[in-house]
Amino acid sequence: MFCKTNSGQLVGIDGQMIQVEADVSDGLPSFEMVGYLAADVREAKERVQTALRNSGISLRPKRVMVNFSPANERKEGSYFDMAIAIAVLVAYAILPEGPFLKAAFFGELGLDGTIRGVKGILSLVLAAKRRGIARCFVPRANRREASMVEGIESVGVASLEELILILKGNREAEMLAQEGEIGQGERSLAGELDFSEVKGEAVLRRASEIAAAGQHNLLFIGPPGSGKTMVARRIPSILPLLSQEERLEVSQVYSVCGLLNEERPFVYERPFRSPHHSVTLQAMTGGGAVPKPGELSLASKGVLFLDELAEFQRGTLEVLRQPLEEGKIHVARVQGAFVFPADMMLVAATNPCPCGYYPDRNQCICSTRQVKRYLGKISKPLLDRIDIRVEAKPLRYEEAFGQERGESSAQIRARVEKARQRQRERFWGSAISVNGRMRAKDLKRYCQMDAAAERFLQRFFQEQPFHMRSYEKSLKVARTIADLQGEESIREEHIKEAIFYRRAASEYWGGGWL
């Protein structure tokens, strides 16, 4: 007898549907599996046979052939165990044929018949939905995660015995598999780092607000203890909440990386990733024998914070160039080429020299050559892709020990959300949604300046060296400043502030219009 079921596997961060076919016939008893299988899939034969036996199911000696289609795609992972078991049971006529054969099965079997959770269930359920499948059977541990996908029913099962009862029409077992509330959850601001805790640092706070409002890349440079890291770690608290579409995209990446569990079945907060400066290039971009997302993708829709930027390996920093421009990362391996999301906001902090106190010669012990070599680790092309660069100054006594508290994150976030809403309305129907992602062709359409602003720019560029990317970055930042103030057109004061943030730290790299 022949049976066909649906399962799937991960390819990059996307799910790929695979059909599992089983045929049981007379002949020399055997259990064969074909279809370009990796070792972990071939081993499923032993897991399935043992799990069936320990679940009280005895299979008559027959010739069993299991095929995975399409045969030219390499099959990897332990996602197929449930589908193999069900296909074999139907082919043996132990389970009747029924509408469940149009469902999908994802999960790993333990030798005792338990069904264990797998990584990437969100991507697999999304792939099943695109295929038109209406019902998915997933491990109980993955059910809340799978339920995030609307328009498809997800049934969580804990054991093979329970799954068989459900497929035989046992309503009690099915109700048990679906019991419990699947809450959608909300972002909790309790205990979150807050900007009201930051003393002084008006320039850093303002720069952070502008960067958050337009998703601009941001660099802080200054001596140790000047508040760079403190401010950077509070930037997620002023970012808008994730939309449902963004939640799904972020959760999909975290699911593939195995960073979701029953307590945290999906992601509702903007990601904040802060890899150590010893991070390797592969860990940053993603990859491996079976390519998986790296830090760039885990920070997508959130913040990638690189503390001590000049301490990172040069190659690791240079790989940031393309993702900062395109919002995605291309990874090529023998198995094929993969595209991972990398739509993050880069926030970086660095000391100006090895000791950290340049240009204060009363404290700095570094030679000019040491300073140049240290800052030279951060290339001009990479700096050119950072929209806002500001210098962090040491706190004055009155700021450090004064009782005055600054604005809270909630107050700043309210302005940021209003600015983001203006951008969504402006870019409605286009491929971009924030000012930081505007391309050169968008500037003329969306960055309209008044007469005074245009005259100022003309005078400025007659007196200062510049190049087009710097011009474009300044216009984008000016557009965001105007949005924060609710202005339709860019005024002279907006241009001046944007240029200030572009040039504030340029003296460290030799001056000029960076």
Salt bridges, closest charged atoms under 4 A:
ASP26 OD1 - LYS62 NZ 2.50
GLU76 OE2 - ARG74 NE 3.20
ASP81 OD2 - ARG47 NE 2.72
GLU108 OE2 - ARG116 NH1 3.86
GLU153 OE1 - ARG135 NE 3.25
GLU162 OE2 - ARG140 NH2 2.52
GLU174 OE2 - ARG135 NH2 2.17
GLU174 OE1 - ARG171 NH1 3.36
GLU192 OE2 - ARG187 NH2 3.01
GLU197 OE1 - ARG234 NH2 2.61
GLU209 OE2 - ARG415 NE 2.80
GLU246 OE1 - ARG270 NH2 3.25
GLU295 OE1 - ARG273 NE 2.81
GLU318 OE2 - ARG314 NE 3.45
GLU318 OE1 - ARG321 NH2 2.38
GLU325 OE2 - ARG385 NE 3.55
GLU325 OE2 - ARG469 NE 3.67
GLU326 OE1 - HIS330 NE2 3.46
ASP343 OD2 - LYS301 NZ 2.92
ASP343 OD1 - ARG437 NE 2.99
ASP384 OD1 - HIS467 NE2 3.49
ASP384 OD2 - ARG469 NH1 3.19
ASP384 OD1 - ARG502 NH2 2.92
ASP387 OD2 - HIS216 ND1 2.87
ASP387 OD1 - LYS473 NZ 3.24
GLU391 OE2 - LYS393 NZ 3.40
GLU398 OE1 - ARG396 NE 3.36
GLU399 OE2 - ARG396 NH2 3.44
GLU407 OE2 - ARG415 NH1 2.77
ASP442 OD2 - ARG439 NE 3.10
ASP483 OD1 - ARG426 NH2 2.41
ASP483 OD1 - ARG479 NH2 3.11
GLU487 OE2 - ARG491 NH1 2.56
GLU492 OE2 - LYS496 NZ 3.11
GLU493 OE1 - ARG491 NH2 2.84
GLU497 OE2 - ARG206 NE 2.85
